[in-house]
Amino acid sequence: MVRIGQVITLGCISHVAFCGELVFPQLVLVQMRMVEHLVDSHGFRLECDAWVYRLLETLVRGGGFHTKVPRNVNLEKLRNGYLFPEISRHELQHIEKYPNAKLISLGVGDTTKPIPQIIASHMANYAFGLSTDIGYKGYGPEQGNKALRKAIAEVFYKNELVKDTEVFISDGAQCDITRLQLLLGSNVTIAVQDPSFPAYIDSSVIIGQAGHFEDNAKKYQSIEYMNCGPQNNFFPDLSTTSRADVIFFCSPNNPTGHAATRKQLEELVEFARDNGSIIVFDSAYATYIKDDRPRSIFEIPGAREASIRLGWTVVPEELLYSNGFPVIHDFNRIVCTSFNGASSIAQAGGLACLSFEGFAAVQSVLDYYMENAKILVETFASLGLKAYGGRNAPYIWVHFPGSKSWEVFSKILEKAHIITVPGSGFGPGGEEYIRVSAFGHRDAILEASRRLKILFS
């Protein structure tokens, strides 16, 4: 007896993984009938689950195979695709249309300079050690390598602002945003800067903290959008801001490039403490800050009772829920449940970064990107365009008064073969702006500058 059940693997029939999509269902159905006849003619009996035929026949008719599992209603609320895959889609379409064009990307904030050798060699040595009995290590602590956590507390916080026991090593701020949303649950209210990194809002919608999207306002219901534009020095008017349980705040800001002043962060911490709120402080670009602006929210008195730091995540022991239970205990449980820990090789690289030589090598890379930013800021200034940021962050926020962001994006892509990011993708406050990234090779930055001057002169 030949049986076909969960997976079809008979000879000429390509295996069918039950993933909701089947390639060439007509062909597979015909082959199924042929195999059935062949098996029967040789005196064998083919036993095939009825659902296999129903699946194939349904796919031939179109419409897919319907389970009885309802879709997550919160995912239905999301508008369009996630911003950066949308940018990539436009990029691919442009390459197909202009295969010989030399496309320059000033869009997605992806680095281009190689890892400094002192760090890469340390990672390579560690990786080679994994091939030996002495050097091999399996799962590490979910909270991260203790030596790395101690180094972070020492180098970035001088062992005063943060304890190593409060540091959680992650696989990036964006992943930790989702883990924090799991921690917070669907019943909290949130506030975000407008404009802001789209993952804050999208993750809030997915977890169930937001209402439906309002087409006219370009906002989700139940989310407090804090206007942060040049008219208010990129900091919200907290006197008119409604209370929220959780305040997402990014400094230096992505996309505007603005780094909050000490006075601004003092006002934010005071606002959070007065309202019993938690600040989720994203400081992924803090090492780009050149002046005396705070690199950490924990430089502000009182912040430990009201803040969580993203990037690696810092959850202060003093941060408590309304019932007095420590937030750090629940976050540790979330991490242990949903995460096996960051790559040990990556953590070895992190330790190398925090050595004296490694930190100096990293700083030279940051300086390179900031020189790129300076070139781009000067380019836009020469064209009479208002450009913000680019001084304490590798992003430039460029204003095109009276224009739609996507139209400016399309014009620059079509006419100059340059990828940027439309500001409206970061929230309604980003309309009329584009974000330009300084993460590029110097020759590409200079060529982009030349093309932009031709386009807008």
C-alpha positions in Angstrom: 0.0 0.0 0.0 1.2 3.5 -0.9 0.0 6.2 1.4 -0.2 10.0 0.7 -1.0 12.1 3.7 0.7 15.1 5.3 3.4 15.4 2.6 3.2 14.2 -1.0 6.5 12.6 -2.1 5.7 10.2 -4.9 8.2 10.0 -7.7 7.3 12.6 -10.3 5.3 14.7 -7.8 7.2 17.5 -6.3 6.9 17.6 -2.5 4.1 19.7 -1.3 4.8 21.6 1.9 1.6 22.7 3.5 2.3 26.4 3.5 -0.8 27.8 1.9 0.7 28.1 -1.6 1.2 25.4 -4.2 3.2 25.8 -7.4 1.5 24.3 -10.5 -1.5 22.6 -8.7 -3.0 21.6 -12.0 0.1 19.6 -12.9 0.3 18.0 -9.5 -3.4 17.0 -9.6 -2.9 15.4 -13.0 0.2 13.6 -11.7 -1.8 12.4 -8.7 -4.4 10.8 -11.0 -1.6 9.2 -13.1 0.1 7.7 -10.1 -3.2 6.4 -8.8 -3.8 4.6 -12.1 -0.2 3.3 -12.2 -0.3 2.0 -8.7 -3.7 0.3 -9.3 -2.5 -1.4 -12.5 0.4 -3.1 -10.6 -1.9 -4.6 -8.1 -1.2 -2.1 -5.3 -3.8 0.0 -3.5 -3.3 3.8 -3.2 -4.6 5.3 0.0 -4.8 9.1 -0.2 -6.2 11.4 2.4 -9.3 13.0 1.0 -8.1 16.5 2.0 -5.2 16.1 -0.5 -7.5 16.0 -3.5 -9.7 18.7 -2.0 -6.6 20.9 -1.6 -5.5 20.4 -5.1 -8.9 20.8 -6.7 -9.5 24.0 -4.6 -6.2 25.4 -5.8 -6.9 24.5 -9.4 -10.2 26.4 -9.1 -8.4 29.3 -7.3 -8.9 30.8 -3.9 -6.5 28.7 -1.9 -7.2 26.2 0.9 -9.2 27.6 3.8 -8.5 26.6 7.3 -10.8 27.3 10.2 -8.2 29.6 11.9 -9.3 33.3 11.9 -6.8 36.0 11.0 -5.3 38.1 13.7 -7.7 41.1 13.7 -4.8 43.5 14.7 -2.8 42.5 11.6 -5.8 43.5 9.5 -5.5 47.0 10.8 -2.0 47.5 9.4 -1.8 49.9 6.4 0.3 49.1 3.4 3.6 47.2 3.8 6.3 47.9 6.2 8.2 51.0 5.0 11.6 49.6 4.2 10.5 46.6 2.2 8.4 49.1 0.2 11.5 51.1 -0.5 13.3 47.9 -1.6 10.4 47.1 -4.0 10.6 50.5 -5.6 14.4 50.0 -5.9 14.0 46.6 -7.7 11.4 48.1 -10.1 13.7 50.9 -10.9 16.6 48.5 -11.6 14.4 46.6 -14.0 13.4 49.8 -15.8 16.9 51.2 -15.9 19.3 48.2 -15.9 22.3 50.3 -16.9 21.7 53.1 -14.4 24.1 53.4 -11.5 21.8 53.5 -8.6 22.9 55.2 -5.4 21.2 54.3 -2.1 20.8 57.0 0.5 17.7 55.2 1.8 17.7 52.3 4.3 20.1 53.0 7.1 22.5 50.1 6.3 26.2 50.6 6.9 28.8 50.2 4.1 32.2 50.3 5.9 33.7 47.0 6.8 34.0 45.8 10.4 37.4 47.0 11.8 40.0 44.3 11.7 40.7 44.3 15.4 37.1 43.4 16.0 36.7 41.0 13.1 39.9 39.1 14.0 38.6 38.7 17.6 35.3 37.3 16.3 37.2 35.0 13.9 39.4 33.6 16.7 36.3 33.0 18.9 34.5 31.3 16.0 37.6 29.0 15.4 37.6 28.2 19.1 34.1 26.8 18.7 35.7 24.0 16.6 37.7 22.8 19.6 36.7 20.9 22.7 38.1 23.5 25.0 36.6 26.5 23.1 33.2 25.1 22.2 30.2 26.6 24.0 26.5 25.9 23.6 23.6 28.1 24.7 24.7 31.0 26.7 22.8 33.0 29.3 19.6 34.5 27.8 20.5 37.9 29.3 23.8 37.8 27.6 27.5 37.3 28.2 28.3 38.6 31.7 31.7 40.0 30.6 30.0 42.0 27.9 27.3 43.2 30.2 29.9 44.4 32.7 31.9 46.1 29.9 28.7 48.0 28.7 28.0 49.1 32.3 31.6 50.3 32.7 32.3 51.9 29.3 28.9 53.6 28.7 27.7 54.2 32.2 30.9 54.3 34.3 29.3 51.6 36.6 27.3 54.5 38.1 24.2 55.0 36.0 23.5 51.3 35.2 24.4 47.9 36.8 25.5 45.0 34.7 22.6 43.0 36.1 20.2 45.4 34.5 21.7 45.0 31.0 20.1 42.5 28.5 22.1 41.8 25.3 19.7 41.4 22.3 19.8 40.9 18.6 18.9 44.5 18.0 16.6 47.3 19.1 13.9 46.4 16.6 13.6 42.8 18.0 13.6 44.2 21.6 10.7 46.5 20.7 8.6 43.5 20.0 9.7 41.8 23.2 8.9 44.9 25.1 5.4 45.0 23.5 4.9 41.4 24.7 5.9 42.5 28.1 3.5 45.5 28.1 0.5 43.7 26.6 -2.5 45.1 24.7 -4.1 47.2 27.5 -1.5 50.0 27.7 -1.7 53.3 25.9 1.3 54.6 24.0 2.7 57.9 22.7 5.2 58.2 19.9 7.2 61.1 18.3 5.7 62.2 15.0 7.7 61.5 12.9 9.2 58.3 14.3 10.7 54.9 13.4 7.7 52.9 12.1 8.4 49.8 14.2 7.1 51.5 17.3 3.6 52.0 15.7 3.5 48.8 13.8 4.3 46.7 16.8 1.7 48.6 18.8 -0.9 47.8 16.2 0.0 44.2 16.0 -0.1 43.7 19.8 -3.5 45.3 20.0 -2.8 48.7 21.5 -4.2 50.7 18.6 -7.6 51.3 17.0 -8.3 51.5 13.3 -6.3 53.7 10.9 -8.0 57.0 10.1 -7.4 57.8 6.4 -7.9 61.5 6.7 -5.6 62.1 9.7 -3.2 59.4 8.6 -3.1 58.1 12.2 -4.2 55.1 14.2 -6.8 55.6 16.8 -5.8 55.3 20.5 -2.1 56.3 19.8 -0.9 59.7 21.0 1.1 61.3 18.2 3.6 63.9 19.7 4.4 66.4 17.0 8.2 66.9 16.8 9.1 69.2 14.0 11.4 72.1 13.4 8.6 74.5 14.6 9.0 73.2 18.1 12.7 72.2 18.0 11.8 68.6 17.4 10.4 68.2 20.9 6.7 67.8 21.8 4.7 70.4 23.6 4.1 68.3 26.7 1.6 70.7 28.1 -0.8 69.6 25.4 0.2 65.9 25.3 -2.3 63.4 26.7 -1.1 61.0 29.3 0.1 57.6 27.9 1.3 54.5 29.8 4.3 54.2 27.5 6.2 56.9 25.7 8.5 55.8 22.8 11.3 58.4 22.4 14.3 58.1 20.1 17.4 60.4 20.5 19.2 61.0 18.3 16.0 60.7 16.4 15.5 58.5 13.4 14.4 60.0 11.0 15.0 63.6 11.8 18.6 63.3 13.2 17.8 65.6 16.1 19.5 64.8 19.5 17.5 66.0 22.5 19.1 68.5 24.8 19.5 67.9 28.5 16.7 70.4 29.2 14.3 68.6 26.9 15.1 65.2 28.4 14.6 66.6 31.9 11.2 67.8 30.9 10.4 64.4 29.4 11.4 62.5 32.5 9.4 64.9 34.7 6.4 64.5 32.5 6.7 60.7 32.7 7.1 60.7 36.5 4.2 63.0 37.0 2.0 60.8 34.9 3.3 57.4 36.1 4.5 56.6 32.6 7.4 54.5 31.3 9.8 56.0 28.7 11.1 53.5 26.2 14.3 55.3 25.2 15.8 54.3 21.9 19.4 55.6 21.8 20.7 53.4 19.0 22.7 56.3 17.5 24.0 57.8 20.8 27.6 57.2 19.9 27.2 59.7 17.0 26.6 62.6 19.3 29.4 65.1 19.1 28.5 67.8 21.6 27.5 67.7 25.3 23.9 66.4 24.7 23.0 63.4 26.8 23.9 60.0 25.3 21.8 58.2 27.8 18.4 58.9 29.4 19.9 57.7 32.7 22.1 60.8 32.8 18.8 62.6 33.8 17.9 62.5 37.5 14.8 60.4 38.1 15.0 58.5 34.8 15.8 55.2 36.5 12.3 55.2 37.9 10.6 55.9 34.6 12.7 54.6 31.7 13.9 51.5 29.7 16.8 51.8 27.3 16.7 50.2 23.9 19.6 48.9 21.7 21.0 46.6 24.3 18.1 46.9 26.7 18.5 48.3 30.2 15.7 47.8 32.6 16.4 49.5 36.0 15.7 47.6 39.2 13.8 50.7 40.5 11.2 50.5 37.6 8.0 49.1 39.0 4.5 48.4 37.8 1.5 50.1 39.5 1.3 47.1 41.9 4.9 47.5 42.9 6.2 44.4 41.0 9.6 44.9 39.4 9.4 45.3 35.6 12.9 43.7 35.2 11.6 40.3 36.5 8.9 40.1 33.8 11.2 41.2 31.1 13.7 38.5 32.0 10.9 36.0 31.8 9.9 37.3 28.3 13.5 37.0 27.2 13.9 33.5 28.5 10.7 32.4 26.9 11.2 34.0 23.4 14.9 34.3 22.9 17.9 31.9 23.1 20.4 34.7 23.5 22.4 36.8 21.0 25.0 35.0 18.9 28.1 34.3 21.0 30.3 35.3 18.1 28.5 38.6 17.9 28.9 39.1 21.6 32.6 38.3 21.3 32.7 41.1 18.7 30.9 43.4 21.1 33.5 42.8 23.8 36.2 43.7 21.2 34.4 46.9 20.4 34.5 48.0 24.0 38.3 47.5 24.3 40.4 50.7 24.0 41.6 49.8 20.5 38.2 48.5 19.3 36.4 51.6 20.5 38.8 53.9 18.7 38.4 51.8 15.5 34.6 52.1 15.8 34.8 55.8 16.3 36.8 56.2 13.1 34.0 54.5 11.2 31.5 56.8 12.8 33.6 59.9 11.9 33.6 58.7 8.3 29.8 58.5 8.2 29.5 61.9 9.8 31.8 63.4 7.2 29.4 62.0 4.6 26.5 63.7 6.5 28.4 67.0 6.4 28.8 66.8 2.7 25.0 66.1 2.2 23.9 68.8 4.6 26.1 71.3 2.7 24.7 70.1 -0.6 21.1 70.7 0.4 22.0 74.1 1.9 23.6 75.1 -1.4 20.3 74.3 -3.1 18.4 76.5 -0.7 16.7 73.5 0.9 16.2 73.3 4.7 18.1 70.2 6.0 18.0 69.1 9.6 20.1 66.6 11.5 23.4 65.3 10.2 25.3 66.7 13.1 24.7 64.2 15.9 23.2 61.4 13.8 23.9 60.0 10.3 20.5 61.1 9.0 19.4 64.3 7.2 15.8 65.4 7.2 15.1 67.6 4.2 12.1 69.8 3.7 10.3 70.2 0.4 7.5 72.7 1.2 4.2 72.0 -0.5 5.4 68.7 -1.9 4.2 65.1 -1.2 7.0 63.0 0.2 6.4 60.1 -2.1 6.4 62.4 -5.1 9.8 63.9 -4.1 11.1 60.3 -3.5 9.9 59.3 -7.0 11.3 62.4 -8.7 14.8 61.9 -7.1 14.7 58.2 -8.0 13.5 58.7 -11.6 15.7 61.7 -12.5 18.8 61.2 -10.4 18.8 57.4 -9.8 19.0 58.0 -6.0 17.1 56.1 -3.3 15.9 58.1 -0.3 13.0 57.5 2.1 9.7 59.5 2.0 9.1 61.3 5.3 5.4 60.3 5.4 6.5 56.8 6.0 7.5 57.8 9.5 4.1 59.3 10.3 1.9 62.2 9.2 4.4 64.7 10.6 6.9 63.6 8.0 4.9 64.8 5.0 6.8 67.2 2.8 10.1 65.7 4.0 12.5 63.0 2.9 15.1 61.2 5.0 18.6 60.9 3.5 21.1 58.4 5.0 24.8 59.1 5.3 25.7 55.4 5.4 27.5 55.2 2.1 30.9 55.0 0.4 32.5 58.5 0.0 32.5 58.3 -3.8 28.8 57.4 -3.8 28.1 60.3 -1.5 30.0 62.8 -3.7 28.3 61.5 -6.9 24.9 61.8 -5.2 25.8 65.3 -4.2 26.6 66.1 -7.9 23.4 64.6 -9.2 21.2 66.4 -6.6 22.8 69.7 -7.5 22.0 69.1 -11.2 18.4 68.0 -10.4 17.5 70.9 -8.1 19.6 73.8 -9.4 
